[in-house]
Amino acid sequence: MTDPATVCQDGPQSPPRGLPVLPEVLRLLGDYPTIQSDYRARVELGAEIYGQELTSHNGRCFLTDAYQEALDLLGYLVGLSLERPDVRGVELHAIAMATAHALSAVTALRTLLDLEGQR
């Protein structure tokens, strides 16, 4: 099995043949208008880079992408905590919770990758 942490995939197919991801993400973020706006900005940047918005069935493996991004997130959060050793209160709780969720995502996604490799 190829190492899912380092495998490089081709860019998305053009034209996309799947469903747009944006509406579903915005639905999930319904109670968070600021984060909705941030997500829209990321979508616009992605469309500028790749020439299209993110869709399902775009020729890439979303599981591999998610695993790689979760690994990066975990590294960023650990780096953040190392840069701010004196943080306290709400900020400390937020960093700790985000790190715990990232670690959980990494382990869950790796489990899915391992199960997929057994098929």
C-alpha positions as CSV (number, residue, x, y, z in Angstrom):
1,M,0.0,0.0,0.0
2,T,1.2,3.5,-0.8
3,D,2.0,5.6,2.2
4,P,-1.1,7.8,2.6
5,A,0.8,10.5,4.4
6,T,3.0,11.2,1.4
7,V,1.1,10.1,-1.7
8,C,0.7,12.9,-4.2
9,Q,-2.5,13.0,-6.2
10,D,-3.3,14.7,-9.5
11,G,-5.4,17.9,-9.4
12,P,-9.1,17.6,-9.7
13,Q,-10.7,16.5,-13.0
14,S,-12.0,19.1,-15.3
15,P,-14.9,19.5,-15.8
16,P,-16.1,18.2,-12.4
17,R,-18.6,15.4,-12.5
18,G,-19.7,15.4,-8.9
19,L,-21.8,17.5,-6.5
20,P,-20.6,20.9,-5.2
21,V,-19.2,20.7,-1.6
22,L,-19.9,24.3,-0.7
23,P,-23.6,24.2,-0.1
24,E,-23.3,21.3,2.4
25,V,-20.4,22.9,4.3
26,L,-22.4,26.2,4.5
27,R,-25.3,24.2,5.9
28,L,-23.1,22.6,8.5
29,L,-21.8,26.1,9.4
30,G,-25.3,27.6,9.6
31,D,-24.8,29.0,13.1
32,Y,-21.3,30.4,12.3
33,P,-21.6,33.2,9.8
34,T,-18.0,34.4,10.3
35,I,-16.7,30.9,9.6
36,Q,-19.0,30.6,6.6
37,S,-17.4,33.7,5.2
38,D,-13.9,32.3,5.9
39,Y,-14.9,29.1,4.1
40,R,-16.3,31.0,1.1
41,A,-12.9,32.8,0.9
42,R,-11.1,29.5,0.9
43,V,-13.4,28.2,-1.8
44,E,-12.7,31.3,-3.9
45,L,-9.0,30.8,-3.5
46,G,-9.3,27.1,-4.4
47,A,-11.3,28.0,-7.5
48,E,-8.6,30.5,-8.5
49,I,-5.8,27.9,-8.0
50,Y,-7.6,24.9,-9.5
51,G,-10.0,26.6,-12.0
52,Q,-13.1,25.2,-10.2
53,E,-14.8,24.8,-6.9
54,L,-14.5,21.6,-4.9
55,T,-16.9,18.8,-5.9
56,S,-17.4,15.2,-5.0
57,H,-16.1,12.6,-7.5
58,N,-13.4,14.9,-8.8
59,G,-10.8,12.2,-9.4
60,R,-9.0,12.6,-6.1
61,C,-9.2,10.5,-2.9
62,F,-10.9,12.7,-0.3
63,L,-9.9,10.2,2.4
64,T,-6.2,10.7,1.6
65,D,-6.7,14.4,1.3
66,A,-8.4,14.6,4.7
67,Y,-5.8,12.4,6.4
68,Q,-2.9,14.6,5.0
69,E,-4.7,17.8,6.0
70,A,-5.4,16.4,9.5
71,L,-1.7,15.5,10.0
72,D,-0.8,19.1,9.0
73,L,-3.5,20.5,11.3
74,L,-2.1,18.5,14.2
75,G,1.4,19.8,13.5
76,Y,0.2,23.4,13.3
77,L,-1.7,23.1,16.6
78,V,1.3,21.6,18.4
79,G,3.5,24.3,17.0
80,L,0.9,26.9,18.2
81,S,1.0,25.5,21.7
82,L,4.8,25.5,21.7
83,E,4.9,29.1,20.6
84,R,2.5,30.1,23.4
85,P,3.6,28.3,26.6
86,D,2.2,30.9,28.9
87,V,-1.4,30.9,27.5
88,R,-4.2,30.4,30.0
89,G,-7.9,30.2,30.3
90,V,-10.2,30.2,27.3
91,E,-7.3,30.3,24.8
92,L,-5.6,27.3,26.4
93,H,-8.9,25.4,26.4
94,A,-9.5,26.2,22.7
95,I,-6.0,25.1,21.7
96,A,-6.3,21.9,23.8
97,M,-9.7,21.1,22.4
98,A,-8.6,21.7,18.8
99,T,-5.5,19.6,19.3
100,A,-7.6,16.7,20.8
101,H,-10.0,16.9,17.9
102,A,-7.2,16.9,15.3
103,L,-5.6,13.9,17.0
104,S,-8.9,12.1,17.0
105,A,-9.4,12.9,13.3
106,V,-5.9,11.7,12.4
107,T,-6.4,8.4,14.2
108,A,-9.9,7.9,12.8
109,L,-8.9,8.7,9.2
110,R,-5.9,6.4,9.5
111,T,-8.2,3.6,10.6
112,L,-10.4,4.2,7.5
113,L,-7.3,4.2,5.3
114,D,-6.1,0.9,6.8
115,L,-9.5,-0.7,6.3
116,E,-9.7,0.5,2.8
117,G,-6.3,-1.0,2.1
118,Q,-7.6,-4.4,3.3
119,R,-10.3,-4.4,0.6
